[in-house]
Structures are given as C-alpha cells and as structure tokens.
Amino acid sequence: MRLLMLGGTEFVGRAITEEAVDLGWDVTVFHRGRHAPPPGTSALHGDRTAPDGLAALADGEWDVVVDTWSGAPTAVRDSARLLADRAGRYAYISSRSVYAYPAPARLAEDSPLVDGSPDAGATAYPEDKRGGELAVLEAFDGRALLVRAGVILGPYENVGRLPWWLNRAARGGPMLAPGPCDLPIQYIDVRDLARWTLAAALAGHGGAYDLVSPPGHTTMAGLLEACVSVTGGRAELRWTDPDRIVEAGIEPWTDLPVWLPPGELQEYMFGSDVTKALATGLHCRPVEETVADTWAWLSSLGGIAPQRPDRPAKGVTPEQEAALLGL
C-alpha cells in the first residue's frame, strides 16, 4: 500500500505514519520540513498555505491519502482536487465538533451538522473541519473517509491535555480532582485512531465515522488515578464539587483539561454513539495503557511536551488550586 501523509511529523500524523510503516506500507510524508519525518518514510516538502505550495505533489500516485488539516478548508479543497485522479481513497481526520450544538442525546453520524464551505478561509474550528469534510466529499465522493475524532490522547500529544495532568500528578501533594469521580469521559488513543483509520481505508470504508472510546470505557477517576499511579503515587486526589470549581473562576476544559461539569455540554462532548466504528473494528486500549505510554514518552522529553502554537496552554495555576483546596 502506498500512503501519502499530509503532515506526518507531529501527534496524529506521526502516529498514523508510524502505524503505516509498521504495516510495511510505502509512506510518503508531505510537510513543511520543520521537523524530521519519521524513519522509514520518504519526504516531500511544501507549504499548503503558500502559492504553489503543493508543487511537490504534482506527480505521483497513492492508494491512500490521510489529511489532518484543521485550518482553512481551502487547503483541503486544493489538495483533494489535485489528488482526485491519482489517489484511491482520501481519509480526512475531522472532529466531532462538526455536530451542531445543542445536540440530541447519544450523538451519532446522522446528527445535525454545523455549516461549512470548502471555499472558506479559516473561521472557527467546527466550521473549518466541516468545510474540510465537504472539500474531500466534493473531490472523492464515495472514496472519502471522514474520521470524526473526539478528544485525542496518547504519546506525541501537542495539545497539552494528558501531559498537564501527568506533570501535575508527578509533582505530588494534594491535587484538585474535578468531580464527580464517576463522571464518564470518551476519548481516543491516537494509536487506536491510526490503526482504525488505515484499516478502514484498506477495507474501502467511506463516509463519516465517529471515533472515540465507547460509553463506559472510563471515567475522570479512571483517568486521574492512572496518572497518579504511573507517576509514583505521590499525589493525593481531592475530589471537588463542580459548582465550587466554577464559582472559583476555574475554567473547565482549559484550566482542567478533558473535564466538563455534568450537564448538556458534557453530554455533547462525551455522549457519542460509536456503534458504527465498533462494527468496523474499532478497538480501544485501556486508559491505564494510554496513560502509562504517554508518561514514558513525556519522561523521555524531560517532562516538557511540544505545544501547538494555535492551541492555548492548559492547566490551573498552583495558586488557584491551593486556594480552592484551602491549602
């Protein structure tokens, strides 16, 4: 199998690239050249936002294209049009954020969507991802695979969610744990996303698939207890009522990554029906494995994870945490 990975040097793109190499695929990585491509790949350089930025892709044929782009939909439109006659399938890593909010319970692939356009410049994340989807559908039609991922965790994370929790747990002492402890969460390990995406493309699947762990996979307690355990057990989880957290001015999702208080938004983010993906082979590894492997990777970097410049830094300050816990 010949894979063209648009990106391929960071987080999701890197995990997909490494999975393809492990499968013995012939992998070409198209990127700007700011990071070294994974071993075992061929590299082409270009900037999708620049005039003639796709020139390096003027020639060549591939069985599968995978694209993780999250900016202006026009970048996806241009690459999809360029490759439509020279690629078998186009897998676009989209997002569950394309669903309109508020949304019905047990959100699934047939739920209402936000508006988007393949001809739009960068606007807001949901609309950008929907525009990217439409661009791929326009060029590839039934050969388009739309991977609507939820929260993505795992090694190589450059968003700051799980690395922040791990570093906080490693620091030890009383640790703010946003309740309730049995609050369900859904996420996808980046390696499970990579494995499913390539298998789905190989099997010829098309259309939209929600890709997160099934309901009941884990909870906030499952996630945070795994963080404490793998970092040496020096932190003491202090489960705190959601109302107290919000009243203290601590922001869910950003100050306390992954967490949202119970309610409509929490159900929107963590209430996905993934029956369709499960029926096509999605397997999600235990949260303890995701956390342990991410900690091993983070430790190899001295505890400092890469951070995307277009994503805000995550985490509550030590002062905010101490004040809320009465320390």
Sequence and secondary structure as in RCSB ss.txt:
>XXXX:A:sequence
MRLLMLGGTEFVGRAITEEAVDLGWDVTVFHRGRHAPPPGTSALHGDRTAPDGLAALADGEWDVVVDTWSGAPTA
VRDSARLLADRAGRYAYISSRSVYAYPAPARLAEDSPLVDGSPDAGATAYPEDKRGGELAVLEAFDGRALLVRAG
VILGPYENVGRLPWWLNRAARGGPMLAPGPCDLPIQYIDVRDLARWTLAAALAGHGGAYDLVSPPGHTTMAGLLE
ACVSVTGGRAELRWTDPDRIVEAGIEPWTDLPVWLPPGELQEYMFGSDVTKALATGLHCRPVEETVADTWAWLSS
LGGIAPQRPDRPAKGVTPEQEAALLGL
>XXXX:A:secstr
 EEEEES SSHHHHHHHHHHHHTT EEEEEE SSS   TT EEEE  TTSTTTTGGGSS  EEEEEE   S HHH
HHHHHHHHTTTEEEEEEEEEGGGB SS  SSB TTS B    TT  S  HHHHHHHHHHHHHHHHGGGEEEEEE 
SEESTT  SSSHHHHHHHHHH EEEEEES TT EE  EEHHHHHHHHHHHHHHT  EEEEES  TTSEEHHHHHH
HHHHHTTS EEEEEE HHHHHHTT  EETTEET   SSHHHHHHS B  HHHHHTT     HHHHHHHHHHHHHH
TTT     TTS      HHHHHHHHT 
